Each structure stands twice: as structure tokens, then as C-alpha cells.
Amino acid sequence: MSDCRTPLAALTSRNPASWLTIFGPGAIIASLTIGSGELIFSSRGGALFGYPLLSLFLLVCVFKWALVFATARHMVLTGAHPFQRWMDLPGPRGWLPLAFLLLAIVSFPIWVSFHAGTLGTLVSGLLHPPSTGTGMHLLWGMVILIVVVGLAFTGGYKRLEKLQLLFVLLMLLAVTVSLFLVHPDWGAMLAGFANVTPPGYPDWVAEHPDIAKRPVWVELSTYVGVIGGSGYDYLAYVTYLRDKQWGHASNDRPTPVPVDAHDEAARVRLRQWCRAPLIDCTLSFAIVLLFSAVFVACGTEILGQAHKVPSGNNLLNLQAAFVEATSPWLRPFYFAGAFLALFGTLYGTIEVAPAVMREIQNAFPRSAAGMAPAKTRRITLLWVGLGGLLVLLGNLGWQQFTGAEKPTALIAILTPANLFTGVLACGILCLLSGWADRRHLAAPFKAPLPLTLLNAVAAVLFIALGLKAYWDHSEWMAFLILACTVAAACLAAAWLNRRLAKRGAD
């Protein structure tokens, strides 16, 4: 266990300032959600539901914090990624990691196209008049996506952490100032965190037919999936602990390490290392909750009062009113800040894909020899980049060849993917995190009871909400697609295991 990147002195210090030296992977998670979760969906939610939505965001942050910390804690103690633990599930060995891989093949290009397209709307709205045509934002999105993928090809974890930490700190300063400039109703805002009434659409939502016909559960499930990150973000977060070399996590040792419960010195040392993800995760989700509160307040006080909602292909331009309401000359700074925030989200989302693929290879160790990590990374970046371009190009083609006035709304494209990546996947991670602890950790290292209970409640709620949202979105079709994906993963796992066994025999 190396101390070279995070000295144990910082973990045992009583000085909170020293804890900031630990903050790293959590900054990536925070930045992944700021550009879309807070800037877009918190603003949208504030406009539609007002301050009562804050209680939902608080619960989401608490549950996702428990999920990330419990999973990261297991990684620090054993060096085992969730994919490696899932290899022991009943059925063909590795079927669940392969199911996540199959869903990622579809979901990542959709997420990337959404972020790139949203960035395109920002640039198009700033540079082109409305008469130019709605397809311009898709063209700009393609250009931006090509640039970011090129940047990812030359980068890695160190650059990702530095850039995302910079984006988070700049945006944190900006939103704190914005909160006081907007002059929110502080009493209503604080009461919103304790709200127990299910949110509902306001009467004026009839002015937005595309939103009015969207079930409230589906709308709220989108927020649950986006706020604080998605299941794949957390799978990548645990991978980043290898780069940080916290505890038993290590880049050069992807094989799980048995924990010696009888070695008192090792036990104390590992417990100290567990504080690293605890501090990192807590800072990350505290920042996410702060961002959420600020943008819910701005959406409530400014957009909601004007009956305006970020929707369709206009997801970022309305938020310029947040600064125009105080000082019109701040508008250029808003666009610059929004661009940087979403640029960081797009870059981080693209970087999540290679991290997930790296752990798929670690879960099937005999397959790792067939492809070098650098080659795996290149192929993954090409898949995500080209897939995102194809989604944007298909959306543009739909407009051009059908004569539609506008292409399919970006949120409509995102929602089916988000219901799995952001909601149902989180429930699966919570459920199996507790299972992995019980199966592989000795009594002195098992998660504390409050964390275990919180994870169990989160698992039930995420899975129930995800399944209900699936049904409300497309009824049996959604479950049929999910069942076919699991069946395909089981067949692929059986075939891959036979192939690897034959290779080993040879």
C-alpha cells in the first residue's frame, strides 16, 4: 500500500484543510453531474416543481453517497472492483458484467451525444440567429465532440483530475455568488429540504404540451438518474482509486487481495485508508447538493415565475436569465461558465468509458492478455466518439429527410438510457455492494450497520423507482429490451468462458 499520493498523515489529521489534499476522484464525479444534472435538470426541476424538489435531491445525494462510499470502501480494503465480485453470482460466470457492457455500448454514445448536442445548443444560440435553423446546434455538437475525443486520446487520469477539479472550484465560486444575487426565499428553500409531499406539475405546465404529457414519475426519475451521477460513473470512480493507490487499490495489482483480520497493524492501517474515500465522497456530494440547491432556487425564482422551462433542444439558453436578472453585463460570463461546466461533463463522460472497459478486462483476467490496455482505451474512445457522432448525425438526418421542424429533443433521446444508467443500475450496485461485503469481508472490516441499512433502503428505492419509470415510459417494451439484454449477456458469458477455458487448455 503506497503513501506516495495521499499521505496517511492527511487522513489522521484533525485539520479539515488537510482533507482537501485528498479530494480528487470525487471532483470528477461532481464535475460529471454539474454540467447536466445541476445546470440543466436542477434548473428545469426548480421551474416545474419549485423548492419542494430539494427534499428529493437531498435523498438522492445521501443514497448515492452511501452507494459510492460502500463500493469504494470495499475496493480500498480488498482491491476488488464490483465487476470482479459479480463474477461469483449464480449463472454463467460474468453474465452481469457483460450485461452492463452491452448496455454501455448503447448508453455511452447516447450520453455523449446528449452532452455534445447540449453544448451545441449553447454555441449555436450565441453565434447564430434563430432563423438559421435548429440543425445548427447538432453540427456544432459534432465539431465539439470531435475536439473532446481528440483531447481524450492525448490525456489520462492525471489530466482528467486536474481539469475537473479546476472546473468544480470555478463553478463553486460562481454559483455561491449567484445564490446571493438571486435573493431566494430562504425560508421556503430550507423548508424544501424537509418536504414530504410528492411534487406535482404546476397548473401552467399546460403551456408546455411536451412536458404536460410526460408522466411525473418519468420526469422525477430523470432527475434521480442525473443528479449526483450514474451507475457507470460510480463504477469508474472505483477504478480511479487504482490510480490513486488508496489502500489495496492499485493499478499494478487488479487481483483482489485477501484481508488479514488477525494482523492488528494492517487492520488499523486499512481503516485509516477507508477515510480517504469517506472524505472524498462526502466533499463530492456536498458540492453536488450545493449546486442543486442553487440552480433549483434560480429555476424557481426566475424561470418558474416566467413559466419558462428548459426543454426540447433549448436546454441552456434560458438559464442566462439567472445572471441577466441581476446584471445584464454578466451574460457573456454565464455562457463561458456554462460552456466550461458542460465541457468538463462531456470530457469526463468520455473518460468513464475506458475506465469501465478496463475493469471488464480485469474481471476476465485470461482475456486481458489478448489486448493491451492502451489499445483497449483507443478502441473504447473510438466507439464512444463515433457512436455519439452517429446519434447526432441520425438526429440531423431525421430532420432533413422527414421535413420535421425540429429534430428529436435531446431529453427524449436521453431518457430511456438514463432510466437504466442512472436509476436501475444504482439499485443493482447498492444491492450487490452489501452482498460483496457479507461474502468477502471478515467481521472487523464489514461496513457499519447504518451504512449497510442505508444501502439496503437505497437499493429498494432505486430498483422500485427504475422499474416503475420503465413501465411508465414504454410499458412491456422496456422490460422486453432489458430481458433480451440479460439473455444475450448470459449467452455471451457462456461462450466467452468456453473460449477462455479452451485457450487455457491449449
N, C-alpha and C positions, 0 to 999 in steps of 0.2 A: 504493500500500500504506500503510494508515494505522497509526500508532503510538498512536492515542488510547486504545485499550482495553488493549493489552498492550505496554508499553514494551519495546523491544528490549534495554534495559539489564538487564531481568529475565532475558531469555533467555541473555545472555552472562555473567551473574554466576556466581561460584563459590560463592555463599552459598545453600545449599539452602532457607533460609527464604524467599528472594525467589521461588523457584519456586512457592510456594504461591499467589502472586498470579495465576498463570496458570491454576490449577485451576478449571475452570468447566464446560465441556461434559462432561468426564469424570465430574463429580459427578452429572450427570443420568443417565449410563449406569450408574454404581454404584447410584444410588437406584432405577433401574428394575428391578434384579435383587434388591436386598436384601429387599424385601417378599415376593417369591415364591421366588426362587432359593435364598436362604440361610435365611430364617426357616422356610420350608415344606420345600423339597426337600432342602436340606442336612441338616436335622433328620431327615427321612424316610430319606435315604440313610445317615446315621450309624446310625440304629436298625436298618436292614436289613443293611448291609454293614460297618459299623464303620470303623476308621481306614484300612484298605487303600483305601477310596474316595478318599482325599486325593490319591493319585497321578493319578487321572483328573481331578480338579478342577484340579490344577496344570497338567496338559497342556492342558486346555480353556482356562484363563486365558492360557497362553502363546500358544496358537494364535489365540485371539480377539484378544489384544493385537496380534499380528502383522497380523491382518486389519484391525483398526481403524487402526493406525498407518500401514500401507501405503496404505490408501484415503485417510486424512486427509492424508498427505504429498503425494499426487498432487493433492488439492484445493488445498493451500497453494501448490504450485508452478504450477498451471495454472488454478485456479478452476473446474475441470470436475468435476461430480458424476458418480458411476458411471452414472446413468441417461443422462446426455449422452454418455458414451463408448460405452454399449451401443447407441446409435443406429447405430453403424457395423458392427454384427455382420451376417453374411450373413443373407439373408431379408428379408421386408417390414420396412422401416425402422421401428424402435421396437417390434418384437414382444416383446422380453424385458421392457422397462419395463412394457408393457401386461400381460404375464403376471403380473408382480409386483403390478400394480394389481388385477387380477382376483382373485388370491389374497388380497390385502389386504382386499378388500371383504368376504370371508368371515372371514378370520382375526382382524381387529381387533375386531369385535364379540364374538367368542369369547373373546379375551384379556381384553377389558374386562369381560365378564360373569363370567369366572373371578375376576378381582381383586375385583370388586364383591361377588360371591357369597361369596368368602372373608372379606371384611370383614364381610359379613352374618352369617357363622357366629360371628365373634368377638363382635359386638354381641349376637346372639341368645343365645349361650351365657352371656353376662354378665347379661343382663336377664330372660331367660325360663327357666323350669324345663323340663327335657326333655319333660315331659308336654304342653307347649304345642303340639308338633308340629314336624316337620322343615321345613315350609314357611316358617316364620318367618324363617329366615336368607335366603331368597330375597326376601321382602318388604323386609327391612332392606337387602339389597343393592340393590334398586331405588331405595329412598329415597336411599341414599348415592350411587348413580350419578347421579341427577338433580342432587344438590348439586354433585358434582365437575364435571359437564358445565357447569353454570351458572357455576362458578368459571373454567373454561377459556374460556368466552365473554368474560370480562372481563379475561383475562390475556394473556400473551405470553412471549417468550423470557426477558426480564429477570426476571419474577416466577418463572418456572419454575426458572431457575438458582439464584436466591436461596433458594427453598423447598427444592429438592433438596439444595443444599449444607448448609443447616441440618439437614435430616433425616439426612444422611450423618454429619455431625460428632457429633450427639447419639447416634446409634446406634453409632458407632465407640467413643465413650466407654463406652456401656453394655455392649457385647459384650466389650470389653477387661477390664472389671471382672468380668463373668460368667465369663470363661475361668478366672480365678484362683479364683473362688468354687466352681467345679465340681470343682477339683482333678483334672484329667485325668491319664491315664498319659502323661507327657511323652515317654517313650522310644517307646512304641507310636505316639504321634501323629507324632513325627518320622520313624519308620520307615515310616509310612503314605505319606509323600510319595515314598518310593523304591520302593514296592511295584510288582512287575511281574506279579503273578498276577491273572488276571481275577476280579473279585468275583463271589460267588455268594450265593444266599439262605441264611440260617441254617435249621437244622432246624425251629425253632419257627415258621417262616413258615406252616406248615400251619394254625396257629391263625387265619390271615387268608386265607380261601379266595380272596377277590377279588384279593389280591396274588399268591398262590401260582400262580394260573393265568395270570398276566401274564408273558410272556417276559422274561428278564433283560435281553436286548438292548433291548427296548422301554422297560423301566424306566430303564436307563442312558442311553438316547438322550434321554429326557425331561430328565434332569439336564444332559446336554450342551447341549440346546436352551435351558434356562432359566438355567443358571449363566453369569453374565457378560453376559447379554442375548441378543437375537435379531438376525437379519439386518436386520430393519426398524429396530431401534434404531440400528444402525450406519449405515444409510442416512440416518437423521435426524441422527445425530452429525455427519456430514459437512456436512449442511445448516446446523447450528448454527455451523459455522466461518464461514459468511457473516455471521451476526450478530456474531461476534467480530471479523470483518475481519482474520483472520490471513493474511498473505502476499497472494496473489492472490485469495483468497476474499473476496467482497463481495456484500452484498445488492443493490447497485445495478448490478452487473455480472455477471449469471449466464452470460454468454457466455464460453467458455474463452479464455484468454489465451495466445498463443504465447510460449514461453520462449526468451530470447536467451542462448544458451550462450557468446557471444563478449563479452558485457558482464560484465567481471570484478566490478565493484561490485554489479551486480544479482545475480550468482551468489552472492557472499558473503552478501548480504542475504537472499536466499531460503533459503539453507542455515541461516541463523540462525533464520528463521521456522519452519523444519521442527522446531526444538527445542520449539516450543510444543505441537504435538500429541504429540510424544515424551514430554514431561514430563506432560502432561495424561493421556494414555493409561496411562502407567506408574503414576501415582498411583491412577488409577481401578481398574486390575486388581489392584494390590497390596491395595487396600481390599477388593475383592471376594474375593480369596483369603483374607484375614484373616477376613472374615465367614464364609466357607465352612468354614474350619478350626474356628472357634469353635462353629458350630452342628453340625458333624459330631461334634465332641467331646461336646457336650451330648446329642446324639441317641444316641451310643454309650454314654456313661456312665449316662444316666438312662432314656431310653425303651427302648433295646435291652435293658438289664438287666431291665426290667419286661415285655418282649415287647409293647410298645406301639408302634404306627406311625401317624403322621398319615395318614389316608386318607379315602376317601369324601367326606362333607360335613363332616368334623371335622378340618380341616387346621391349625388354630391353637391350639385349646384345650389340647391335650396339652402343648404347649411351656411352659405355665405351670409345669409341674413343674421346669423349669430353675431358676427362682428359689425355688420352694417347697422345693426340696431344701436350700437354704441358709438362707433366711429367709422364712417364710410371709407376713410383712407386706409383702414385695416384690411380691406377686401383682398388686395394682392398678397398680403401675408397669410390670409386664410388659405388661398389657393396653393401657395407654396408649402404651407404646413400640411394641408390635406394630401398634396401630391407625395410628399416625403413619407407621410404615415402609411398611405396605401402602397407606395413603392416598397417600403420595408415589409409590408404584409405579403406582397407578391413575391419578393425575393425569398422571404422566409418560407413561404408555402412550397416554392420550387425546391428549396434545400431540404425540406422534410422528406420528400420522396426518396432521395438516395439513402437517407438515414434508415427509413423503413425497409428498403430493399437490402441494405447491409445486414439487418437483423434477420431477414428471411434466410439469407445465406448462412448466418451463424446457427440458425435453428436446424438447418440441414447441413451439418459440417462436412459430410462427404461430397456435397455438391460444390463447396467453396473452392476446391482445387481446380474446378473446371473453368473458373473465370476470375481474373484478378480484380481486386476492389476498385482500382482506377477505371477499368473497363466497365464494371457494373455501374459506376457512377455516371460515366459518359452515356451509356445506353439509357439509363433512367432519366437523365436530363433531356435527352432527345425525345423520349416517349412523352414526358410531361409537356415539353415545349411544343412539339409538333401536334400533340393531341389538343392542346389549348388553341393553337392556331386553326386547327380543323374545326373546332367548335365555333370559333369566331367567324371563320370563313363560311361555314354552313349557315350560320345565322344571317350573315350578309346575303348569301345566295338566296335564302328563303325570301328575303325582302325583294331582291331584284327580280327573281323569276316568277313570284306569285303576285307581284304588284301591291303587296301589303304596304300600308302607310308607314309602318314601323316594324322592325324586327322583333322577334320574341323577347319579352322582358327578361333581363338578366336574373331577376329573382325567381322567375318561373323555371329557368334552367337550373338554378342552384338548388331549389327546394328538395327534389327527390334525392339528390346526392347527400344533402345536408341532414336529412332525416336519419340516414344511417351513420355517416361520419361523425355528426355532432351530437346525436341523441342515443340511438340504439347501441352504437359502438361504446359509448361511455358506460352504459349499463353493463355490457359484457365485461369491460375492463374492471369495473368495480366488483362484480360478482367473482371473477376469476382471480382477482388480487387477493381476496380473503382465502380462497381455496388454495392458492400457492403458498401463502403464509402457513396455513394449517398443515399442509402436506410436507413442506420442506424446511421449516424453521424449528429449532429447538425451543423449549419453553422460555428461556431467558431472552430470546430475541423476537418472540411473537409480538405483533402490533398491540398497543394498548387497547383496552376494551372500548373506550369512547371512539377511537379511530375505526375499529372493526365495526361497531354499530353504525357509525356514520356512513361507512362504505356500504353496508348492507342496505340501509334505507335508500341511499343514492342509487344502488343497483335496481331496487324495485321501482323507484320513481322514474328513472331514465328508461328502463325497459318498457314500463307501462305507458309512459308518455310517447315513446317512439312507436310502439305498436298501434296506439290509438291514432297518432298522426298519420301513420302509414295507411290505416283504414280510411280516415277522413280524406286523405289525398287522392287515393285511387283504388280503394277497397281491395278486392281479391287480387287485382293485378300486381300490387306492390308485394303481397305475400308470395305470389307465384314466382316473381322475379327473385325474391330472397331465397325461396326454397330451391329453385333451379341453380342458384349460385352455390348454395351449400352442397347440393348433389354433385355439381361439377367439381367442387373442391375435393370432395371425398374420392371421386374417380381419379382426379389428378394426383392426389396423395398416394392412392394405391399404386398407380402406375409409376410414380417417382420412386417410391420405396422399393418396388421390384427392380427398377433400373439401377438404383444405388446399390442394392444388395448384389446384383449381378456384377456390377463394376468392382465391388469389394472382393467378390469371389475370384474374379479374374486377376 
